[in-house]
Amino acid sequence: MQNDEVLNSPFTGAGGITNRQLFLNHVGQTSDSPLCLEIVKAEGCKMWDVNGKEYIDLIGGISVCNVGHRHPKVIEAIKDQLDKYLHVMVNGELILSPQTAYAKLLTDNLPASLNSVFFTASGTEATEGAMKLTKRFTGRTQIVAFKNSYHGSTQGSLSIMGDEYWRNAFRPLLPDVLHLNFNSFEDIGLITGQTACVIAETIQAEAGVVIPENNWLKTLRERCNETGTLLVLDEIQCAFGRNGTLWAFEQFDVVPDILLLGKALGGGMPLGAFIADKKLMDCLTNNPVLGHINTFGGHPVCCAAGLAALNVLLDDNLVASVKEKEQLFISLLSHSRIKKIRSRGLMIAVEFENAETNKKIIDALLQVSGDSKSPDTSPAVFTDWFLFAPQCLRIVPPLVISNEEIKQACNIIIECLDRKA
């Protein structure tokens, strides 16, 4: 990154107050110790801060930037739509070509029963909409979810989140929610004719990449069929090739009744969706009319960006190299301090002895000098932890990450492990 790009950044502070101070004073915080990295540019799998420091991004916005930061075709689509119109009316009332084109491309690449797309502005809103849809369609109230699951942070989504630590402070939450154990065949029997839906992550992300075992997901699907329960699969984190197929559920020989999407859906712009058969979706149109509605869901610019990103993913066949890149990460991340690696495609959890060790490693990776002015200096590495597995380091990079970038990032991780050993 050139120095003049940094100096001419619009984010260099105002009135003698640093951006760090403005951020801490005026932006709602999610923790007592935010990272406070001041990023001014991102391209592909790299980011640069206000000082020109370079980072290899192994988070990708947490599974958002599957085609990389600012892919040229995504930027082109955004600019093209900006010249036409922005927001014009709430979702679902006017015919907006970016919405219809994107809905068509999505459903063309999904099983026939997933043919109607309801766009939202985020993944958690998709969860909320799906819960309403299942109650409306079945006339039932019980929702089954799983321990160590994450489906968003709004009140309904929080109610089905699988960890009491995050739920307890905000009670009372939705009633009639039952949390079962993921991968437990015995617990599947607790799903009954009173259950409106079962909501599960196809692969549990925040649990540290926990995968359905021994046809458990097929058994869950069969139990839902037996009881007339709708199966909702949350692929907000794992869709769009992240796990080595376009949709993760393809790997387990199941098809959900409702699919939840978000994160990578918008190509870097805010967008979510729940997708179902039209006969299900249509029940939101009456009794009451406007049974589900939102203002910014399916925003034309976001849909244009997401459409371009999915076309890049398909046209460039980015999914084809995911497994190879997964194996490259695994082969290079060999160290005595690493206890275990769990992965499915480019969703990887590197487990250490405890959360404290993981935090030290994450901090050390950020402290690598990353001086872009020195060709001999390694970039820093930007990574993260998992909500329900804080002892695990998160690796969910853009799918466009190169083998050389993987090798460089892994070498830096190993060097940090050696220094902290």
Buried (B, 14 or more C-beta within 10 A) or exposed (E): BEEEEBEEBEEEBEEEEEBBEBBEEEEEEEEEEEEEBBBBBBBBBBBBBBEBBBBBBBBBBBBBBBBBBBBEBBBEBBEEBEEEEEEEEBBBEEEBBBBEBBBEBBBEEBBEBBBBBBBBBBBBBBBBBBBBBBBBBBEBBBBBBBBBBBBBBBEBBBBBBBBEEBBEEEEEBBEBBBBBEBBEBEBBEEBBEEBBBBBBBBBBBBBBBBBBEEBBBEBBBBBBEEBEBBBBBBBBBBBBBBBBBBBBBBBBEBBBBBBBBBBBBBBBBBBBBBBBBEEBBEBBEEEEEEBBBBEBBBBBBBBBBBBBBBBBBBEBEBBEBBBEBBEBBBEBBEBEBBBEBBBBBBBBBBBBEEBEBBBEBBEBBBEBEBBBEEEEBBBBBBBBBBBBBBBBBBBBBBBBBEEEBBEBBBEBBBBBBEEEE
